[in-house]
Amino acid sequence: MNRGLLFKSIREVWPATLLCGLLAAAFEGLVAAIFPGIQQQMGAQVMSMEFVKRIVEGMLGTKIADQIGPEVLQAVPWAHPILLALVLSHVLICCTRLPSGEVDRGTIDIALGLPITRWRWMWTETVICVVASMIVVTLALVGSFIGSSIAGGERGLSLISAGMIYVNLLGLCLAFGSAAWLFSSLGDRRGKVLTISFILIVVSLLVSYLEQLWDPAGYVAWLSALSYYRPVNILRDAQWPMRDIVVLYAAALVLWGSASVVFCRRDLCTT
């Protein structure tokens, strides 16, 4: 890694990382603090109503066999669109900086003139993006633990369950981030790359939601990265989702490798 590029990347990434991380921590903490009382207030009859189950199933992306229990309520904050919007927006910001962000700003010629290979530049940016994503997910977990302690802690996440969700959510971030990086390597304008990446996330969310309500959506659900992120299954089964983790990290690796090849072989200039 090049120290100059490393410090430059840190300066550009840390504001978004801090903001998204703190917002994710605040959201998870707030929900963890208030959700334990929701089930008691609503009662078992309301929680077992079919339309309530359908809404929760669409949010979680999986079927709920019986009435909504504690593990389902624990999973809701980790599959909530607000959390996903925060962590995925952050990874898009990080992964679209190179090269489309540099081309868009007109600084790609200066950066490529530095005595460093494109591969080393790619590795430097990769380390920054991975570490920044880990920080955001870690802050979300910290917020969840703080909120659970405020609520009493008896229904908070266990360390093992938190670790499973952490690895799974980080894999989701890296998969979408690598896809955005590939789009960035192929494009010249960061705005267009961000738009395409955002559309990919929205389509994935839509497919994940429709899968529980519309049977034909199930035929294409395997193409959605969100199909491999099911926190409710982790909390309900208390087992590592090895298939989902392998798929997400393998997809991230393939997409990152493709982005690296395109970036290292492509002609890049500001004109």
C-alpha positions as CSV (number, residue, x, y, z in Angstrom):
1,M,0.0,0.0,0.0
2,N,1.1,3.6,-0.6
3,R,1.0,5.8,2.4
4,G,0.0,8.9,0.5
5,L,-2.9,7.2,-1.2
6,L,-3.8,5.6,2.1
7,F,-4.1,8.9,4.0
8,K,-5.9,10.5,1.0
9,S,-8.5,7.7,1.1
10,I,-8.9,8.0,4.8
11,R,-9.5,11.7,4.6
12,E,-12.2,11.2,1.9
13,V,-13.9,8.3,3.5
14,W,-14.0,9.0,7.3
15,P,-16.8,11.6,7.3
16,A,-19.2,9.3,5.5
17,T,-18.1,6.3,7.7
18,L,-18.6,8.3,10.9
19,L,-22.0,9.7,9.9
20,C,-23.4,6.4,8.6
21,G,-22.0,4.5,11.6
22,L,-23.4,6.8,14.2
23,L,-26.8,6.9,12.5
24,A,-26.8,3.1,12.3
25,A,-25.9,2.9,16.0
26,A,-28.6,5.4,16.9
27,F,-31.2,3.5,14.9
28,E,-30.3,0.1,16.3
29,G,-30.1,1.4,19.8
30,L,-33.5,3.1,19.6
31,V,-35.2,0.1,18.2
32,A,-33.5,-2.3,20.6
33,A,-34.7,-0.1,23.5
34,I,-38.4,0.2,22.4
35,F,-39.1,-3.2,20.7
36,P,-39.2,-5.4,23.9
37,G,-42.3,-3.5,25.0
38,I,-44.1,-3.6,21.7
39,Q,-45.0,-7.3,21.9
40,Q,-46.4,-6.8,25.4
41,Q,-48.4,-3.7,24.3
42,M,-49.8,-5.3,21.1
43,G,-50.6,-8.7,22.6
44,A,-50.5,-12.2,21.2
45,Q,-53.7,-11.9,19.3
46,V,-52.5,-8.9,17.2
47,M,-49.1,-10.4,16.7
48,S,-50.7,-13.6,15.2
49,M,-53.0,-11.7,12.8
50,E,-52.3,-12.7,9.2
51,F,-51.8,-9.2,7.7
52,V,-49.3,-8.3,10.5
53,K,-47.4,-11.5,9.7
54,R,-47.4,-10.7,6.0
55,I,-45.9,-7.2,6.6
56,V,-43.2,-8.6,8.9
57,E,-42.5,-11.4,6.4
58,G,-42.0,-8.9,3.6
59,M,-39.6,-6.9,5.7
60,L,-37.6,-10.0,6.9
61,G,-37.7,-11.7,3.5
62,T,-38.8,-15.1,4.9
63,K,-41.9,-17.0,6.0
64,I,-43.0,-17.0,9.7
65,A,-44.7,-20.3,10.6
66,D,-46.3,-19.4,13.9
67,Q,-47.1,-16.1,15.6
68,I,-44.4,-13.4,15.8
69,G,-42.1,-14.3,18.7
70,P,-39.1,-12.6,20.4
71,E,-36.6,-13.8,17.8
72,V,-38.6,-12.2,15.0
73,L,-38.8,-8.9,16.8
74,Q,-35.0,-9.1,17.4
75,A,-34.4,-9.6,13.7
76,V,-36.6,-6.7,12.5
77,P,-34.0,-4.0,13.2
78,W,-31.3,-5.9,11.3
79,A,-33.5,-6.3,8.2
80,H,-35.1,-2.9,8.4
81,P,-34.8,-0.7,5.2
82,I,-33.4,2.2,7.3
83,L,-30.4,0.1,8.5
84,L,-29.9,-1.4,5.0
85,A,-30.0,2.1,3.4
86,L,-27.4,3.4,5.8
87,V,-24.8,0.5,5.5
88,L,-25.3,0.1,1.7
89,S,-25.2,3.8,1.0
90,H,-21.9,4.0,2.8
91,V,-20.4,1.2,0.9
92,L,-21.6,2.7,-2.4
93,I,-19.9,6.0,-1.5
94,C,-16.7,4.2,-0.7
95,C,-16.6,1.9,-3.7
96,T,-17.5,4.4,-6.4
97,R,-14.6,6.7,-5.6
98,L,-12.3,4.7,-7.9
99,P,-12.1,5.2,-10.8
100,S,-15.3,7.0,-11.7
101,G,-15.0,9.5,-8.9
102,E,-11.5,10.4,-9.8
103,V,-12.5,10.8,-13.5
104,D,-15.5,12.8,-12.6
105,R,-13.4,15.2,-10.5
106,G,-10.7,15.4,-13.2
107,T,-8.0,14.1,-11.0
108,I,-7.4,10.7,-12.5
109,D,-4.5,11.9,-14.7
110,I,-2.7,13.2,-11.6
111,A,-3.4,10.1,-9.6
112,L,-2.2,7.8,-12.4
113,G,1.0,9.8,-12.7
114,L,2.1,8.7,-9.2
115,P,4.8,6.1,-8.9
116,I,2.4,3.3,-8.0
117,T,0.8,0.5,-10.0
118,R,-2.9,0.3,-10.4
119,W,-3.0,-3.0,-8.6
120,R,-1.5,-1.4,-5.5
121,W,-3.9,1.5,-5.7
122,M,-6.8,-1.0,-5.9
123,W,-5.5,-2.9,-2.9
124,T,-5.2,0.3,-0.9
125,E,-8.7,1.4,-1.7
126,T,-10.0,-2.2,-1.0
127,V,-8.5,-2.2,2.5
128,I,-10.0,1.2,3.2
129,C,-13.5,0.1,2.0
130,V,-13.4,-3.2,4.0
131,V,-12.3,-1.5,7.2
132,A,-14.8,1.3,6.8
133,S,-17.6,-1.1,6.3
134,M,-16.5,-3.1,9.3
135,I,-16.6,0.1,11.4
136,V,-20.2,0.9,10.3
137,V,-21.5,-2.6,11.1
138,T,-19.6,-2.6,14.4
139,L,-21.1,0.7,15.5
140,A,-24.6,-0.7,14.6
141,L,-23.9,-3.7,16.9
142,V,-22.7,-1.4,19.7
143,G,-25.8,0.7,19.4
144,S,-27.9,-2.5,19.6
145,F,-26.2,-3.7,22.7
146,I,-26.6,-0.3,24.4
147,G,-30.3,-0.1,23.5
148,S,-30.8,-3.7,24.9
149,S,-29.0,-2.7,28.1
150,I,-31.3,0.3,28.5
151,A,-34.4,-1.9,27.9
152,G,-33.2,-4.5,30.5
153,G,-31.0,-6.7,28.3
154,E,-33.0,-9.9,28.7
155,R,-34.0,-9.9,25.1
156,G,-30.9,-8.6,23.6
157,L,-28.6,-10.3,21.1
158,S,-26.2,-12.9,22.4
159,L,-22.6,-12.5,21.4
160,I,-22.8,-15.6,19.1
161,S,-25.9,-14.3,17.3
162,A,-24.4,-10.9,17.0
163,G,-21.3,-12.4,15.4
164,M,-23.3,-14.4,12.9
165,I,-25.3,-11.3,11.9
166,Y,-22.1,-9.2,11.7
167,V,-20.4,-11.6,9.3
168,N,-23.6,-12.0,7.2
169,L,-24.3,-8.3,7.0
170,L,-20.6,-7.5,6.2
171,G,-20.8,-10.0,3.3
172,L,-23.9,-8.2,2.0
173,C,-22.1,-4.9,2.1
174,L,-19.1,-6.3,0.3
175,A,-21.2,-8.0,-2.4
176,F,-23.0,-4.7,-3.2
177,G,-19.8,-2.7,-2.8
178,S,-18.0,-5.0,-5.3
179,A,-20.8,-4.7,-7.8
180,A,-20.7,-0.9,-7.5
181,W,-16.9,-1.1,-7.9
182,L,-17.4,-3.0,-11.2
183,F,-19.9,-0.4,-12.4
184,S,-17.4,2.3,-11.4
185,S,-14.6,0.6,-13.3
186,L,-16.8,0.5,-16.4
187,G,-18.1,4.0,-16.1
188,D,-16.8,7.6,-16.2
189,R,-19.4,9.5,-14.3
190,R,-19.9,8.8,-10.6
191,G,-23.5,10.0,-10.6
192,K,-24.5,7.5,-13.2
193,V,-22.6,4.7,-11.4
194,L,-24.3,5.6,-8.1
195,T,-27.7,5.6,-9.8
196,I,-27.2,2.2,-11.4
197,S,-25.9,0.8,-8.0
198,F,-28.9,2.3,-6.2
199,I,-31.3,0.7,-8.7
200,L,-29.7,-2.6,-8.1
201,I,-30.3,-2.3,-4.4
202,V,-33.9,-1.2,-4.9
203,V,-34.6,-4.1,-7.2
204,S,-33.1,-6.5,-4.7
205,L,-35.3,-5.1,-1.9
206,L,-38.3,-5.3,-4.2
207,V,-37.7,-8.9,-5.1
208,S,-37.0,-9.9,-1.5
209,Y,-40.3,-8.3,-0.5
210,L,-42.4,-9.7,-3.4
211,E,-41.0,-13.2,-2.8
212,Q,-43.2,-13.6,0.2
213,L,-46.3,-12.2,-1.4
214,W,-46.1,-13.3,-5.1
215,D,-45.0,-16.8,-6.0
216,P,-43.5,-16.0,-9.5
217,A,-41.0,-13.7,-7.7
218,G,-39.5,-16.8,-6.1
219,Y,-38.1,-17.9,-9.4
220,V,-35.7,-14.9,-9.6
221,A,-35.2,-14.4,-5.8
222,W,-31.8,-16.3,-5.9
223,L,-30.4,-13.5,-8.0
224,S,-31.0,-11.0,-5.2
225,A,-28.2,-10.6,-2.7
226,L,-30.8,-10.0,0.0
227,S,-32.0,-13.5,-0.4
228,Y,-28.7,-14.5,1.4
229,Y,-29.2,-12.2,4.3
230,R,-31.8,-13.5,6.7
231,P,-31.2,-12.4,10.3
232,V,-34.4,-14.0,11.5
233,N,-33.1,-17.4,10.4
234,I,-29.9,-16.9,12.4
235,L,-31.8,-16.0,15.5
236,R,-34.4,-18.7,15.1
237,D,-32.1,-21.6,14.2
238,A,-29.0,-20.4,16.2
239,Q,-26.8,-21.7,13.4
240,W,-24.2,-20.1,11.1
241,P,-25.8,-19.5,7.7
242,M,-22.8,-21.0,5.9
243,R,-24.5,-21.2,2.5
244,D,-25.5,-17.5,2.5
245,I,-22.1,-16.4,3.8
246,V,-20.2,-18.4,1.2
247,V,-22.5,-17.1,-1.6
248,L,-22.1,-13.4,-0.6
249,Y,-18.3,-13.5,-0.1
250,A,-17.8,-15.5,-3.2
251,A,-19.9,-13.0,-5.2
252,A,-17.9,-10.2,-3.7
253,L,-14.6,-11.8,-4.6
254,V,-15.7,-12.5,-8.2
255,L,-17.1,-9.0,-8.7
256,W,-14.0,-7.4,-7.1
257,G,-11.7,-9.4,-9.3
258,S,-13.6,-8.4,-12.4
259,A,-13.5,-4.7,-11.3
260,S,-9.8,-5.0,-10.7
261,V,-9.1,-6.4,-14.1
262,V,-11.2,-3.8,-15.9
263,F,-9.6,-1.0,-13.9
264,C,-6.0,-2.2,-14.5
265,R,-6.5,-2.7,-18.2
266,R,-8.8,0.2,-19.2
267,D,-7.7,3.5,-20.7
268,L,-8.5,6.2,-18.3
269,C,-8.3,10.0,-18.8
270,T,-10.3,13.1,-18.0
271,T,-11.3,13.9,-21.6
